[in-house]
Amino acid sequence: MKKNMAAFAVGAAGYPCLELIARGRTHWSMALLGGVCVLALMWIARRFPAMPLAGQAALGAAFITAAEFAVGMVVNLWLGWDVWDYSHEFADVLGQICPLFSFLWFLLCLPVLAAVRRYARVHPADRRGGRIFRLPRRRAAGTEPPSS
């Protein structure tokens, strides 16, 4: 759980910093989305460890694009916060996503996933069969722990 919180924090701090460097501004909703996206990249790396890095990055870019579309529909179109607008980009969808930024997410996923994969090799005990969150195991009926 601590590793997931730390990964979320890295994404929540890292992505807004990238936006500040690239655009000169950001929004608090991008911190939340950045944290969720890093958790998703961790899940992809753990769930598909044998997949080539480029394949994992393509899955990551697809997730980030879908998440960006969902968040954009809420924060930009429904709430009207105008956090971003890709309507001037080629083949945009409602101004929320476009092929150019999907490609940029792919490029961004490469170093992030490479770091996650390296961490998994150095700390193999952290692999959890693709699960990010561990739930307590259920006991079979009739196998209750002895009461004291």
C-alpha positions as CSV (number, residue, x, y, z in Angstrom):
1,M,0.0,0.0,0.0
2,K,2.8,2.4,0.8
3,K,4.4,1.7,-2.6
4,N,1.2,2.5,-4.3
5,M,0.8,5.7,-2.3
6,A,4.4,6.7,-3.2
7,A,3.8,5.9,-6.9
8,F,0.6,8.0,-6.9
9,A,2.5,10.8,-5.3
10,V,5.2,10.6,-7.9
11,G,2.6,10.9,-10.7
12,A,0.6,13.5,-8.8
13,A,3.8,15.7,-8.5
14,G,5.5,14.7,-11.7
15,Y,2.8,15.3,-14.3
16,P,1.9,18.8,-13.1
17,C,5.7,19.6,-13.2
18,L,5.9,18.5,-16.8
19,E,2.9,20.6,-17.6
20,L,4.4,23.7,-15.9
21,I,7.6,23.2,-18.0
22,A,5.7,22.6,-21.3
23,R,2.7,24.9,-21.0
24,G,3.6,27.3,-18.1
25,R,0.4,26.3,-16.2
26,T,-1.4,23.3,-14.8
27,H,-4.5,22.4,-12.8
28,W,-5.0,20.4,-9.6
29,S,-7.1,17.8,-11.6
30,M,-4.0,17.0,-13.5
31,A,-2.2,16.0,-10.3
32,L,-5.0,13.4,-9.6
33,L,-4.9,12.2,-13.2
34,G,-1.1,11.9,-13.1
35,G,-1.2,9.8,-10.0
36,V,-3.9,7.5,-11.4
37,C,-1.9,7.1,-14.6
38,V,1.3,6.1,-12.8
39,L,-0.7,3.5,-10.9
40,A,-2.1,2.2,-14.2
41,L,1.4,2.0,-15.6
42,M,2.6,0.0,-12.6
43,W,-0.4,-2.4,-13.1
44,I,0.5,-2.8,-16.8
45,A,4.1,-3.6,-16.0
46,R,3.2,-6.1,-13.3
47,R,0.3,-7.7,-15.2
48,F,2.2,-8.1,-18.5
49,P,5.9,-8.6,-17.4
50,A,6.9,-10.6,-20.6
51,M,5.4,-8.0,-23.0
52,P,8.0,-5.8,-24.8
53,L,8.4,-2.3,-23.5
54,A,6.8,-0.8,-26.6
55,G,3.7,-3.0,-26.1
56,Q,3.4,-1.9,-22.5
57,A,3.9,1.7,-23.6
58,A,1.1,1.3,-26.2
59,L,-1.2,0.0,-23.5
60,G,-0.2,2.8,-21.2
61,A,-0.8,5.4,-23.9
62,A,-4.2,3.9,-24.6
63,F,-5.1,4.0,-20.9
64,I,-3.9,7.6,-20.5
65,T,-5.8,8.7,-23.6
66,A,-9.0,7.1,-22.3
67,A,-8.5,8.6,-18.9
68,E,-7.7,12.0,-20.4
69,F,-10.9,11.8,-22.5
70,A,-13.0,10.9,-19.4
71,V,-11.6,13.6,-17.2
72,G,-11.7,16.1,-20.1
73,M,-15.4,15.4,-20.6
74,V,-16.0,16.2,-16.9
75,V,-13.6,19.1,-16.2
76,N,-13.7,20.8,-19.6
77,L,-17.1,20.2,-21.1
78,W,-19.4,19.5,-18.1
79,L,-17.8,21.8,-15.5
80,G,-16.4,24.3,-18.0
81,W,-13.1,24.7,-16.3
82,D,-11.2,24.8,-19.7
83,V,-8.1,23.0,-18.4
84,W,-7.1,22.0,-21.9
85,D,-8.4,22.3,-25.5
86,Y,-7.1,20.2,-28.3
87,S,-9.8,21.4,-30.8
88,H,-7.0,23.0,-32.9
89,E,-5.2,19.7,-33.2
90,F,-5.5,17.2,-36.1
91,A,-8.2,14.6,-35.6
92,D,-9.3,15.8,-32.2
93,V,-12.3,14.2,-30.5
94,L,-14.4,16.9,-28.9
95,G,-11.2,18.9,-28.2
96,Q,-10.3,16.4,-25.4
97,I,-7.9,13.9,-27.1
98,C,-6.0,13.8,-30.3
99,P,-3.4,11.5,-32.0
100,L,-0.5,13.8,-31.4
101,F,-0.9,13.7,-27.6
102,S,-1.6,10.0,-27.6
103,F,1.8,9.6,-29.3
104,L,3.4,11.9,-26.7
105,W,1.8,9.7,-23.9
106,F,3.4,6.7,-25.6
107,L,6.8,8.4,-25.6
108,L,6.3,9.4,-21.9
109,C,5.3,5.9,-21.0
110,L,8.6,4.5,-22.3
111,P,10.9,5.9,-19.6
112,V,8.3,5.5,-16.8
113,L,7.7,1.8,-17.7
114,A,11.4,1.2,-18.0
115,A,11.9,2.5,-14.5
116,V,9.0,0.4,-13.2
117,R,10.4,-2.7,-14.9
118,R,13.8,-2.0,-13.5
119,Y,12.4,-1.6,-10.0
120,A,10.5,-5.0,-10.4
121,R,13.8,-6.7,-11.4
122,V,15.6,-5.3,-8.5
123,H,12.8,-6.0,-6.0
124,P,11.1,-9.2,-7.4
125,A,9.2,-9.7,-4.1
126,D,7.1,-6.7,-4.9
127,R,5.4,-8.5,-7.8
128,R,1.8,-9.3,-6.8
129,G,0.4,-11.2,-9.8
130,G,-0.8,-8.0,-11.4
131,R,-2.8,-6.8,-8.5
132,I,-2.2,-3.3,-7.3
133,F,-4.4,-3.5,-4.3
134,R,-4.3,-6.6,-2.1
135,L,-7.5,-7.7,-0.5
136,P,-7.7,-10.1,2.4
137,R,-8.2,-13.7,1.3
138,R,-11.6,-15.2,2.1
139,R,-11.7,-18.3,4.2
140,A,-13.6,-21.3,2.9
141,A,-16.8,-22.1,4.8
142,G,-16.2,-24.1,7.9
143,T,-12.6,-23.1,8.2
144,E,-12.9,-20.3,10.8
145,P,-9.9,-19.6,12.9
146,P,-10.0,-21.1,16.4
147,S,-11.5,-18.7,18.9
148,S,-9.6,-18.0,22.1
